[in-house]
Amino acid sequence: MTSPAHFRTPALLTVLFLLLPMLAVLLQASPSSSTTAARASLTVSPRDYIGGQRLVFEGNIGRTGKRTLRLQLNLGREGDPWQTIDRFRPRTRANGDFRFGYRAPAMFGKYMRVVSKGGLATPSWKFYATSQDLVVWADAGGDLNEVVAGDYFDIRVDTTPTREELKRRTDVPPPALPGRTLTLQRRIEPAGPFGYVSQWQTLRTTTTDGRGAAKFAGLTVPTPGTVVYRVRQEDWTENGDRVGWYPSFPTYVRVLSPAGADNVAEATPGTEPAVARTAVPESSARAAVGSKTAAERFEWRPSLWGFAWGYGESLTTRPADGAARQGWWLDAATGTGRAAKHNGGLQLDSQRQNDDDDQYDNSYGTTAATMRDNPMRTGRWEVRLRTKSTERDDADARVRVELVPDRASDYACGARNITIAEVLPHESSVLIGARNSAGKEWTRTVPNIRTKDVSAAFAVEVGKKHITWFREGRPIGTVQNPAAVPEVPMTLRLSLVGPEDREMDRTQAIFDWMRGYPLGEGRQVKSGNALKPGTHGFGC
């Protein structure tokens, strides 16, 4: 007798043969199948870059099929959400691979990832940009930054300074950009009020070599005294990069008489011997992630303009967003300070401070950045500010955020200014106030507000008959008097204010963003502590 198994085997083989195509389809659809995309991945190159350079993002989204991708940014603080970068939508290949270029963020310790519909996301990539900077010095074959009247000397430039050259800087050296244009400028006395006209006279240009170095040869100064130079690295747009121009700190050059006597009659910034400095530890404190701005709390909209400083912007880059994307910043300095973009913000810095023993490590004068070409007669202005000071031996520079008349002819030597916030880094209060051209003023000192290593948003609302001040979205002062409201278009000015003839502690003011809103939309606020009326002595 034939075994039953003898008859079942062909039938079983037939069934299996029929099921094989279905099984292949199921395996192809399974996430674990070898024919699907690889595990989601992301790599970014090159590793060394500055904000605004083109980076290459490549990897796999983790699933097959041609898909639209989005790039997301996270600021890296606890509780920060992922923010989608608008108007940028690369696509994958059929196997899920992608490769695209995008400009490098300038901020330290931020994250990016690539996402797609269906909850697909790559691992995040942490970014830490190096920073643009440059070191400038005069070389006549003797002491640096000392030359003889009538003799030839060179201005030398290094655009890739190292950590040994710039003490306490972990964000250098930046990569060299061979062939980048450099502009040599000399400081002159501008015509008109401070901060309204450029004070830097262009002398000549050159380009960097393969190491990022350059020199301006054969310069002369005819008479003894002190001259102040700076060098600008100009806009760089090669190979898909979008890197804005960047200035050096002012370089003070002492010009001696031909006989060798020092004819500089009085001390000038950067020339007197440095005193021993006391370093102050830096705090890592920051604003709470959940804090609200005045614009959010009172529904100010639409944003007319917003400067965000997240990538390769310069002071003359137009606003990153807003309905009226116009305006730029004019920098000015009477002393040793510099206004420049740094680490995702606009930074005012009163001195270089490479080394406590550096002969030129002094801090004098006023440094400012004034917004041009986007004024408002009424409206709202808001900025996010924090201050830093790594010394504690002398007085701080005053950090001042204010509205000033947009036209130089209306400035009246400060008689119409509105102080949004004035602080000293080592103190815990903020001064707010307004003045008018009739000699009246309204002021208030608000206690228990720190800005040293702590980020806070300060704002002002200028209505037709009132002015209200805010800190972190809360009103801190109001004037309900039409006489306090300026009768001319106003614009933002950010400044470090210090004496011309007395040493200050090194002071820094970092502005993460600045935004402007019209008066018409959102709630107008007329509550808050009343400011004290008085008189002032400003005016020309």
Helices and strands as residue ranges (DSSP letters): H 4-29, E 41-45, E 54-60, E 70-74, E 83-84, E 97-103, E 108-116, E 120-121, E 125-128, E 135-139, E 146-148, E 153-158, E 181-187, E 200-207, E 213-219, E 225-233, G 238-240, E 246-247, E 251-256, H 294-297, E 305-307, E 328-333, E 338-342, E 345-349, E 367-372, E 379-388, E 398-405, G 408-410, G 412-414, E 418-423, E 429-435, E 440-447, E 456-462, E 467-471, E 474-479, G 482-484, E 490-497, E 508-517, E 532-535
